[in-house]
Amino acid sequence: MKAPLHDQLTMAELVARWPSAGPVLAGRGMACVGCSMARFETVAEAATAYGFRAEELLGDVQRATQHRSRRSSS
Protein backbone atom coordinates (compact mmCIF):
# COMPACT_ATOMS: atom_id res chain seq x y z
CA MET A 1 0.00 0.00 0.00
CA LYS A 2 1.28 3.43 -0.90
CA ALA A 3 1.95 6.03 1.75
CA PRO A 4 -0.68 8.75 1.80
CA LEU A 5 -0.30 11.90 -0.21
CA HIS A 6 1.03 14.77 1.88
CA ASP A 7 2.60 18.14 1.27
CA GLN A 8 6.07 17.21 2.57
CA LEU A 9 6.73 14.71 -0.23
CA THR A 10 9.29 15.95 -2.69
CA MET A 11 7.98 16.60 -6.16
CA ALA A 12 10.14 13.72 -7.44
CA GLU A 13 8.59 11.34 -4.89
CA LEU A 14 5.11 12.53 -5.81
CA VAL A 15 5.57 11.80 -9.51
CA ALA A 16 7.39 8.51 -8.89
CA ARG A 17 4.70 7.17 -6.56
CA TRP A 18 1.71 8.64 -8.39
CA PRO A 19 2.48 8.88 -12.13
CA SER A 20 -0.92 10.46 -12.74
CA ALA A 21 0.46 13.54 -10.95
CA GLY A 22 2.48 14.43 -14.06
CA PRO A 23 -0.48 15.47 -16.19
CA VAL A 24 -2.02 17.29 -13.21
CA LEU A 25 1.16 19.33 -12.74
CA ALA A 26 1.47 20.03 -16.45
CA GLY A 27 -2.17 21.09 -16.60
CA ARG A 28 -1.45 23.68 -13.92
CA GLY A 29 1.58 24.95 -15.85
CA MET A 30 4.04 23.52 -13.33
CA ALA A 31 7.40 22.46 -14.77
CA CYS A 32 8.15 20.26 -11.74
CA VAL A 33 8.27 16.97 -13.63
CA GLY A 34 11.47 17.85 -15.46
CA CYS A 35 12.90 20.34 -12.96
CA SER A 36 16.24 19.60 -11.31
CA MET A 37 14.82 20.94 -8.02
CA ALA A 38 12.10 18.23 -7.96
CA ARG A 39 14.37 16.01 -5.85
CA PHE A 40 14.55 18.67 -3.15
CA GLU A 41 11.41 20.81 -3.37
CA THR A 42 8.36 19.66 -1.43
CA VAL A 43 4.81 19.72 -2.72
CA ALA A 44 4.11 22.57 -0.29
CA GLU A 45 7.06 24.61 -1.56
CA ALA A 46 6.25 24.02 -5.23
CA ALA A 47 2.59 24.85 -4.74
CA THR A 48 3.49 28.09 -3.00
CA ALA A 49 5.99 28.99 -5.72
CA TYR A 50 3.27 28.59 -8.35
CA GLY A 51 0.59 30.34 -6.31
CA PHE A 52 -1.48 27.25 -5.45
CA ARG A 53 -2.60 25.75 -2.17
CA ALA A 54 -0.91 22.39 -1.58
CA GLU A 55 -4.21 20.86 -0.44
CA GLU A 56 -5.87 21.74 -3.75
CA LEU A 57 -2.98 20.34 -5.76
CA LEU A 58 -2.96 17.10 -3.75
CA GLY A 59 -6.74 16.84 -4.15
CA ASP A 60 -6.34 17.08 -7.92
CA VAL A 61 -3.65 14.37 -7.86
CA GLN A 62 -5.86 12.16 -5.68
CA ARG A 63 -8.81 12.52 -8.05
CA ALA A 64 -6.61 11.80 -11.08
CA THR A 65 -5.22 8.70 -9.37
CA GLN A 66 -8.69 7.43 -8.48
CA HIS A 67 -9.93 8.11 -12.00
CA ARG A 68 -6.99 6.25 -13.49
CA SER A 69 -7.51 3.29 -11.11
CA ARG A 70 -11.19 3.01 -12.07
CA ARG A 71 -10.36 3.12 -15.79
CA SER A 72 -7.70 0.40 -15.52
CA SER A 73 -9.94 -1.91 -13.49
CA SER A 74 -12.80 -1.75 -16.02
C-alpha positions as CSV (number, residue, x, y, z in Angstrom):
1,M,0.0,0.0,0.0
2,K,1.3,3.4,-0.9
3,A,1.9,6.0,1.8
4,P,-0.7,8.8,1.8
5,L,-0.3,11.9,-0.2
6,H,1.0,14.8,1.9
7,D,2.6,18.1,1.3
8,Q,6.1,17.2,2.6
9,L,6.7,14.7,-0.2
10,T,9.3,16.0,-2.7
11,M,8.0,16.6,-6.2
12,A,10.1,13.7,-7.4
13,E,8.6,11.3,-4.9
14,L,5.1,12.5,-5.8
15,V,5.6,11.8,-9.5
16,A,7.4,8.5,-8.9
17,R,4.7,7.2,-6.6
18,W,1.7,8.6,-8.4
19,P,2.5,8.9,-12.1
20,S,-0.9,10.5,-12.7
21,A,0.5,13.5,-11.0
22,G,2.5,14.4,-14.1
23,P,-0.5,15.5,-16.2
24,V,-2.0,17.3,-13.2
25,L,1.2,19.3,-12.7
26,A,1.5,20.0,-16.5
27,G,-2.2,21.1,-16.6
28,R,-1.5,23.7,-13.9
29,G,1.6,25.0,-15.8
30,M,4.0,23.5,-13.3
31,A,7.4,22.5,-14.8
32,C,8.2,20.3,-11.7
33,V,8.3,17.0,-13.6
34,G,11.5,17.9,-15.5
35,C,12.9,20.3,-13.0
36,S,16.2,19.6,-11.3
37,M,14.8,20.9,-8.0
38,A,12.1,18.2,-8.0
39,R,14.4,16.0,-5.9
40,F,14.5,18.7,-3.1
41,E,11.4,20.8,-3.4
42,T,8.4,19.7,-1.4
43,V,4.8,19.7,-2.7
44,A,4.1,22.6,-0.3
45,E,7.1,24.6,-1.6
46,A,6.2,24.0,-5.2
47,A,2.6,24.8,-4.7
48,T,3.5,28.1,-3.0
49,A,6.0,29.0,-5.7
50,Y,3.3,28.6,-8.4
51,G,0.6,30.3,-6.3
52,F,-1.5,27.3,-5.5
53,R,-2.6,25.8,-2.2
54,A,-0.9,22.4,-1.6
55,E,-4.2,20.9,-0.4
56,E,-5.9,21.7,-3.8
57,L,-3.0,20.3,-5.8
58,L,-3.0,17.1,-3.8
59,G,-6.7,16.8,-4.1
60,D,-6.3,17.1,-7.9
61,V,-3.7,14.4,-7.9
62,Q,-5.9,12.2,-5.7
63,R,-8.8,12.5,-8.1
64,A,-6.6,11.8,-11.1
65,T,-5.2,8.7,-9.4
66,Q,-8.7,7.4,-8.5
67,H,-9.9,8.1,-12.0
68,R,-7.0,6.3,-13.5
69,S,-7.5,3.3,-11.1
70,R,-11.2,3.0,-12.1
71,R,-10.4,3.1,-15.8
72,S,-7.7,0.4,-15.5
73,S,-9.9,-1.9,-13.5
74,S,-12.8,-1.7,-16.0
